[in-house]
């Protein structure tokens, strides 16, 4: 039997510091690629059909931001600045931790909902920014540790359900599935810059259905492999590597920068730490 390490206040502080480091590295990447809200200067929005979005749209905040550059700047400052404020105040007291966390949840919910209504990445790519502040609003060590464990299980569901969906929809049994996805997803890019190295790379795969089909199966197997995390934490370091490989291939083949889900890897990296009552597991 393997004895797990205890999740204490020092572990929480290290986890928080690592999260903030990842957050600001991703923030810098978004800034350099012109993906902060004020840099995009959105002029229209796409309606999503879900309850949370309808609640936001009832406030008309998303419309107001379209014609208010100062509001876009304010949203960026709040979204990218509040995590740093939280880091410096959350250890002051239980009340301060909870209040700072709840404010963080509210800021992120408003920002991400508006941001993903505009023509950017999908809201699924920003799910970490919606969920992590909820856990950071927990003041107790045990509740924080259980929250991190819950995020780990959510990410497992996130990946495994994607693999199951591919099978249910029949894509796994269609040899031309990946070819169709590549041509549909990249049609504007392929027409606009056919001589770009990535255009030639995509054409190379699309012209060889067996290669695209193999990549489609490889991605599905990587996603399905996360089911092992439901039964043991022993292979979490391999699941981290699998995620990084998946994200790299997603960028190379699909041109989708889903690096904003990287904070979930902290849940796997810190899974060896458990609350005191769960110290003797596996």
C-alpha positions in Angstrom: 0.0 0.0 0.0 1.3 3.4 -1.0 1.0 6.2 1.5 -0.1 9.5 0.0 1.4 12.8 1.0 -0.7 15.1 3.2 -2.3 18.1 1.5 -1.5 21.1 3.8 -1.3 24.8 3.7 2.1 24.8 2.1 0.9 22.5 -0.7 -2.1 24.9 -1.3 0.3 27.8 -1.5 2.5 25.9 -4.0 -0.6 24.9 -6.1 -1.8 28.5 -6.1 1.6 29.8 -7.2 1.9 27.3 -10.0 -1.6 28.1 -11.2 -0.8 31.9 -11.2 2.4 31.2 -13.1 0.5 29.2 -15.8 -2.3 31.8 -15.9 0.1 34.7 -16.6 2.2 32.7 -19.1 -1.0 32.1 -21.0 -2.0 35.7 -20.6 1.3 36.8 -22.1 0.8 34.4 -25.0 -2.7 35.8 -25.6 -1.4 39.4 -25.4 1.4 38.7 -28.0 -1.2 37.1 -30.3 -3.7 39.9 -30.0 -6.2 37.9 -28.1 -7.1 40.2 -25.2 -10.6 41.6 -25.4 -9.5 45.2 -26.2 -7.0 43.9 -28.8 -9.7 42.0 -30.7 -12.0 45.1 -30.8 -15.1 42.9 -31.3 -18.0 44.3 -33.5 -20.5 41.5 -33.4 -21.3 38.4 -31.3 -22.5 34.9 -31.9 -25.5 33.6 -29.8 -25.0 30.4 -27.8 -27.9 28.3 -26.8 -27.5 27.7 -23.1 -29.0 29.0 -19.9 -26.0 30.8 -18.5 -25.5 32.7 -21.8 -29.1 33.8 -21.9 -28.8 35.1 -18.3 -25.8 37.2 -19.4 -27.4 38.3 -22.6 -30.5 39.6 -20.7 -28.2 42.2 -19.1 -27.1 43.4 -22.5 -23.5 43.6 -21.2 -22.1 41.9 -24.4 -23.8 44.6 -26.6 -22.5 47.4 -24.4 -18.9 46.2 -24.7 -19.1 46.1 -28.5 -19.1 49.9 -28.7 -17.1 50.7 -25.5 -13.3 50.3 -25.8 -12.9 51.6 -22.3 -15.2 48.8 -21.0 -13.1 46.2 -22.9 -10.0 47.6 -21.3 -11.7 47.5 -17.9 -12.7 43.9 -18.4 -9.1 42.9 -19.4 -7.7 44.7 -16.3 -10.2 42.9 -14.0 -9.7 39.5 -15.6 -6.0 39.5 -15.7 -5.4 41.6 -12.6 -7.7 40.0 -10.0 -5.7 36.6 -9.7 -2.7 38.6 -8.6 -4.8 40.5 -6.0 -6.2 37.2 -4.8 -2.7 35.7 -4.4 -1.6 38.5 -2.0 -4.8 38.6 0.1 -6.2 35.1 0.3 -4.0 34.2 3.3 -5.2 37.1 5.4 -8.3 35.4 6.8 -11.0 32.9 6.0 -13.5 35.7 5.2 -11.0 37.5 2.9 -10.2 34.2 1.1 -13.9 33.5 0.5 -14.8 37.0 -0.6 -11.7 37.3 -3.0 -12.6 33.9 -4.4 -16.3 34.8 -5.0 -15.3 38.0 -6.7 -12.9 36.1 -8.9 -15.7 33.7 -9.9 -18.0 36.6 -10.8 -15.3 38.4 -12.8 -14.3 35.3 -14.7 -17.9 34.2 -15.4 -18.7 37.7 -16.8 -15.5 37.9 -18.8 -15.4 34.4 -20.3 -19.1 34.5 -21.2 -18.7 37.8 -23.1 -15.3 36.9 -24.5 -16.5 33.6 -26.0 -19.7 35.2 -27.5 -17.4 37.2 -29.7 -15.6 35.3 -32.6 -12.8 33.7 -30.6 -12.2 30.2 -29.2 -15.1 28.2 -27.9 -16.1 28.4 -24.3 -14.9 24.8 -23.8 -11.4 26.0 -24.3 -11.8 28.5 -21.4 -13.5 26.0 -18.9 -10.5 26.2 -16.6 -11.0 29.9 -16.1 -14.6 29.3 -15.1 -14.0 26.4 -12.7 -10.7 27.0 -10.9 -11.8 30.3 -9.2 -14.7 28.3 -7.6 -12.2 26.0 -5.9 -9.9 28.9 -4.9 -12.9 30.4 -3.0 -12.8 27.5 -0.6 -11.0 28.5 2.6 -10.5 25.1 4.3 -7.6 22.9 3.3 -9.8 19.8 3.1 -12.4 21.5 0.9 -9.7 22.9 -1.3 -8.1 19.5 -1.7 -11.4 17.9 -2.5 -12.2 20.7 -5.0 -8.9 20.0 -6.8 -9.7 16.3 -6.9 -13.1 17.2 -8.3 -11.5 19.2 -11.1 -9.3 16.2 -11.9 -12.3 14.0 -12.3 -14.0 16.7 -14.4 -11.1 16.8 -16.8 -11.1 13.0 -17.0 -14.8 13.2 -18.0 -14.0 16.0 -20.4 -11.6 13.8 -22.4 -13.3 10.4 -22.1 -16.7 11.8 -23.1 -15.1 13.3 -26.2 -13.8 9.8 -27.2 -17.2 8.2 -26.5 -18.9 10.9 -28.6 -16.7 10.1 -31.6 -17.8 6.5 -31.4 -21.5 7.4 -30.8 -21.5 9.8 -33.8 -19.9 7.2 -36.0 -16.7 9.1 -36.8 -14.5 6.3 -35.6 -16.1 4.0 -38.3 -15.8 6.5 -41.2 -12.4 6.3 -42.9 -13.0 9.7 -44.5 -13.9 11.5 -41.2 -10.6 13.2 -40.6 -10.3 14.3 -44.3 -13.7 15.9 -44.1 -12.9 17.7 -40.8 -9.6 19.0 -42.2 -11.1 20.4 -45.4 -14.1 21.9 -43.6 -12.2 23.4 -40.7 -9.3 24.9 -42.7 -11.1 25.9 -45.9 -10.5 29.6 -45.5 -6.8 29.1 -44.5 -6.1 26.7 -47.3 -7.6 29.1 -49.9 -6.0 32.2 -48.5 -2.4 30.8 -48.1 -2.1 27.5 -50.0 1.7 27.8 -50.0 2.1 28.1 -46.2 4.0 25.1 -44.7 1.0 24.3 -42.5 -1.4 24.4 -45.5 0.9 21.9 -47.4 1.0 19.8 -44.3 -2.8 19.7 -44.0 -3.1 19.0 -47.7 -0.7 16.1 -47.3 -2.8 14.5 -44.6 -6.1 15.2 -46.4 -4.9 13.5 -49.6 -4.1 10.3 -47.6 -7.3 9.2 -45.9 -5.5 6.4 -44.1 -3.1 8.9 -42.4 -5.9 11.2 -41.3 -7.9 8.1 -40.1 -4.9 6.9 -38.1 -4.5 10.4 -36.5 -8.2 10.4 -35.6 -7.9 7.0 -33.9 -4.8 8.1 -32.1 -6.5 11.1 -30.7 -9.5 9.0 -29.6 -7.2 6.5 -27.9 -5.4 9.3 -26.1 -8.7 10.7 -24.9 -10.1 7.3 -23.9 -6.9 6.5 -22.0 -7.9 9.0 -19.3 -10.4 6.5 -18.0 -7.6 4.9 -16.1 -7.6 8.0 -13.9 -10.9 7.0 -12.5 -9.4 4.0 -10.8 -5.8 5.1 -9.8 -3.6 8.1 -9.6 -0.5 6.0 -10.3 -0.4 6.9 -14.0 -1.2 10.6 -13.6 2.3 11.6 -14.9 1.6 9.7 -18.1 -1.8 11.4 -18.5 0.0 14.8 -18.2 2.3 13.8 -21.1 -0.7 12.5 -23.1 -2.5 15.8 -22.7 0.6 17.8 -23.8 0.9 15.5 -26.9 -2.8 16.0 -27.6 -2.5 19.8 -27.4 0.6 19.9 -29.6 -1.1 17.7 -32.3 -4.3 19.8 -32.0 -2.2 22.9 -32.8 -0.2 21.3 -35.5 -3.1 19.6 -37.4 -6.2 21.5 -36.4 -4.6 25.0 -35.6 -6.5 25.1 -32.4 -4.6 26.5 -29.4 -6.3 24.8 -26.5 -3.5 25.6 -24.1 -5.9 27.2 -21.7 -6.8 23.8 -20.4 -3.2 23.3 -19.1 -4.0 24.3 -15.5 -6.0 21.1 -15.2 -2.6 19.3 -15.4 -1.8 20.8 -11.9 -4.6 18.6 -10.6 -2.8 15.5 -11.9 0.6 16.8 -10.8 -0.6 17.4 -7.2 -2.8 14.3 -7.0 -0.2 12.6 -4.8 -1.3 15.0 -2.0 -4.4 14.0 -0.2 -6.4 15.3 2.8 -5.3 13.8 6.1 -8.3 11.4 6.3 -7.3 10.0 2.9 -3.6 9.6 3.6 -3.6 5.9 3.2 -5.0 5.2 -0.3 -4.0 2.9 -3.2 
